[in-house]
Amino acid sequence: MIVFDKLENIKDIPRTSIALGNFDGVHLGHQELIRQAVANARKKTSQGSPEKSAVFTFSNHPKSLIPGAKEVKNIIYREDKEALIESLGVDYYFDIEFTPEIMTMDPERYVKELLVDRFNAKDVFCGFNYRYGYKAAGDGELMRSLGEKYGFTLNQIPPVMVDGEVVSSTLIRQLIKAGDMDECDRYLGRNYSIGGEVVVGNRLGKSIGFPTSNIMIDETMVTPPNGVYITNCIYNGVKYPSITNVGVKPTIGTFAKNMETHIFNFDKELYGKQIRVEFIKMTRPEAKFASIGELCEQITRDCEEAKRYHGI
């Protein structure tokens, strides 16, 4: 997959079958949209009208440029987004910064200067609610007519549904914030994960027989609520069964919100290393206990439940 992150570097692109969207989760709906663009490119090529598959997205969320707009937390890291899109068979990935100039383009200029002149779009794929241009004035009907004018075909994809619910990034953010991690995974198509560098904690876990790897909460990501979760911990590309507490450790003092992960049957030193925690299921909310002894008893029960889940 050839990646472009600057508009001025995009030149002499072959004819494309291109998927449009923010793809801020690369969830099941996004994946279906991209798959259709890829399949169309391959079909056209096999029929003697070669096209390359492409994805056009923004490296920053468009709402980040709107004064007073609430910050949109990420569902996926940028490098994961790129890797997932590449795994779907995409040839060209246009990951461009959403700038004030792009924000103020009227819909026809947006289509002409970006889709037509830069990306050489011949078949355009977008979601049922895709909007573009200044103040999101452009819709599917307008793009269809612009396609007739500039020589491309629009394919608007209906929403992907799971049990009667439209798969959307908004819904996925709500599920993560509610701690519904197993439900979230059904829409995302994978376990939600947060990564970071392992930092030195208060070492209480080790002293009571449950050593943990501590990482600070990544404030750019949607954060699950405080509680205990069955998780997987990924280190050096290997996935280990684990249990994770997200919270402020109310039983032992006042601390900033962080993540503590106990990895089962694991004895490597991880301080200063990068790990990734995949959330599978929330087992209980965080609680304040009357003593360290009560906390230890509950941790033992939590670990036994997680081990049963993992089949340990």
N, C-alpha and C positions, 0 to 999 in steps of 0.2 A: 504494500500500500504506500503510495506517495503522499506525503503530508505537506500541506502548505499552511503557514500561520500568518502570512502577510499577503494582503491583497495585491500589492504591487509585484509580487513574484509570480503571480498566476498568469502565464502567457502560453499561447499555442496549445491549449488543451484540446484533445480530440473530442469528438461528439460524445456527449454523456447522457446516461440515464441517471438522474440525480434525485436523491432523497433530501427533503428540506425539513428542518425542525431544530428545536433547541437540544433535543436528545439529552436532557439533563438527568436522566436516570438510566437510559438505554434499557428501559423496561420491556415487557412483552409486546406492548403496542409499538414502541419504537423499533424493536427487532423485526416485527412483521413488515413494517413500512420499508425498512432497509432491505430486507430479503426480497421484496417485490421489485425494488429498483435494480438489485443485483441480477435477479432472474430475468428481468426484461432486457438488460444489457447483453446477457449471454444469448438470449433468444434472438435478438436483433443481429448479433454478430454471426450466429449460426445461419441466419437467413441471408447473409451477404451484405448487411448494412451495419458495419462494426460500430459498436458503442462501448464505452468504458463506464463502469459503475462509479458513482460518486456520492459523497455525503457533504452537505453544506450546513455548518452549524457555527455557533459563536463560542469563543473561549470564555467569555464572561456573560452572565445572565443579563438580558436586555433591561430588566428592571433596575439594575445597578446604576443606570444613568438617569433614572427618573427621580427628580428631587422629592424628598419626603417619602419615597417608597420604602416599605419594610424590606429589610435584607432577606434575600432568598438563600436559605441554607442548602448546601450541596447534598446530593444523594450518592454521588459517585466522584472519585478522584479523576482528575484530568487524564492521567496516564492509563487508568482502568477504562475510561470512556474510549480512548483511542484504541486500546487493545481489543476491547469487545467489538468495536466497529470493524476493525481489521479482521477479526475472526469470522465475520459474516461474509467475507469475500469481496470487500470493497477495494476498488482500484485507486481512487483519489479521495483524499480527506481534506476538505477545506475548513479549517478551524480558525476562524477569523475573529479578531477583536470587534465587538460591537462599539462603534465610535459615534460621537455626535453627528458626524457627517452621514453615516448610514442611518442613524435614527431619524434624521430630517429629510431623507429621500422620499419623494412622493412615490406611490406604488408603481407607476409605470417606469420611473427612473430606476427604482430598485430592481425591477425585473430586467430591464434593458441592460443596465450597466453591470449587474452582477450575474444573473442567470444566463443571459444571452452572450454578452461581450466577454465576460471572464470565464464562465464555466462551460460555455458552448452546449447548453442544455438542449436536448432534442426530445427527451421524455422526462417530465417532472412528476415526482411523487411527493405528496404531502398529506397530512392528516385532515380529517373532516373539519377541524376548527382552526386551521393554519391561517394566521394573519401576518401582514407584512406592510412595510411602508410607514410613512409618518402617521403617528397616532393610530397605528394598526388599521389604517383605512382600507387596505387591500384584502380581498377575500377570494374564494375559489371562483366565483362567477367572473370577477374581473380578470383573474389570471387566465382563465380559459379563453377569454376574448383576446387577451394579450398574446396568448400562445398562437392563436390564428394569425395575429399580426406579425409576430416575430418568428414563426416557424417551429414551434414546439407543441407537444401534446401534454395536457394535464391529466394526471391520474390521482383523484382524491380517494383516500383509503378510509373506509368506515371504521368506527372505533372497535378496538379489540375488547371483548367482554370476558370476565371471569365470574361465574355464578351471578350473572345479571348486573354486575358492576363494570362500568367503563374503567379500563386500566389507564391511570393518569399519574403524573408525578405528584400532583396535589394530594391525591388519595394516599399515595405511598408515604409522603411526608407525615400525613395525619396518623397513619398506622405506626410509623416509627416513634412519633412523639407520644403515642398512647401505650407503647411497649408491646404492640401486637406483632411481634417479629415473625412468628410462623405465618400469620396472615399476610404480612408484607411480602414475604418471600414468594407467595403465590402470584403476586402481581409483578414483582421485580424479575422473577425468573431465576433467582439466585439468593444466597444469604446476604443480608445487608452487613457491611463491614466498616470498621474504623481502624486506622493504623496510627502508628506513632513510635517515638523512641522510648525505650524502657528507661525510666528514671528511678532514682533511689527513693523508696518510700519510708514509712516509719518502722519497717522491719517487724511489725507485730505479727504478721502472718507467719513468718519464719519461726518466730519464738514460740508460737502455739501449734506448730506442725503443719501449717498450710502456707508455704512460701508462695508469694505472688509476684508477678511482673506488673509493674505500675506504668501506665502511660497517661499523660495529661489529655484531657478532652480537647479534641480538635474543634475549635469554635467555628470553623467554616462549614462543618458537617452537621446534618440533622442529628440530634442527640437523643438516644432513648432515655426514658425517665429513670430516676434512681430505683435500683432494684437488683435482683440476682437473676442471672441469665445462664442457660446452657449455651455453650459457645464452642467454636473451634478456634485454635490459635495457629496462625500460619507464620512459620519462621524458616527463612532460607528455602522457601518453596515447598516446605513439608507441612502438612496439616496435622495438628495434634488435638485430641479431645481435651476440653477445658471447661471451667466454670468461671464466670466473671461477675464481679460486683461493680455496678456503676453508682457513684454517690459520694457522700461527704463524710462517711464513717462517724455517725452521730454518737455511737457508744463510747468512743475513745477521745473525742475532742472536736474541735472546729477545723475543718480542712476544706480546701477548694475541691470542687467536683472533679473526680478522676475515675479511671478504670483500673481495677485490680483483677488480674487473671491468674488463676491457679491451673497449671497444666498438669494433667495426670501422668504419672510415670515418666517424669521429665526431670533431669538434674543438671542441665546446662546453665551456665551463668549468662544472663541476657542483658545486664546493665549496659546501656549505650547502644544496644542493637535495635533494629527496626523490626516490629512485629505487626501483624494484622489480626484483628479479632472479628470473627464472623458470628453474628448473633442468630441463634436458632430459636430459642424459646425463653420467655420470661417465666420464672417459677414463683417469685414473690416480690413485693415492693420492699425497699430498704426500710429497716426498722431500728429503733433505739432500744437496746437491751439494758436491763438493770445492772448487769455486771459483765465482766470479760468472760466469766465462766458460762453464763447463759449464751453469750455470743458464740463461744467455742462449740457449745452443744448444737446450736442452730447451724453453724457452718458444717459440722459433721453431717447433719441431716441433709443439708443442701448438696454436699459432695456425693453422698450416697444416691440421692435422686439423679444427679447429673451422670454418675457412673452407670446407673441402670439404663439411662437413656442412651448413653454411648456404647453400652454393651460390655463394659469393663468389669 
